[in-house]
Amino acid sequence: MMEGWGWMSGFGWIFMILFWALLILGAAALARWVFPSGDSAGSRDRRPLEIRKERHARGEITGDQYAQLRRDVES
């Protein structure tokens, strides 16, 4: 009755589904590694003014320095 199924006669179909799922997930992981999205790129994609606001909030730059940097960015 199931002579033509070969290795798929038992639980082989589960392994076939796992194989294709792993292949697709592997391709997706490779694509994310080769072409990273903007979210994972870090601070280089943030707007310059946001970075200066954070630096000012942490106390890395003074209010005068922040004002000067803001003028530089906006001009």
Order of alpha helices (4+ residues) and beta strands (2+ residues): alpha-alpha-alpha
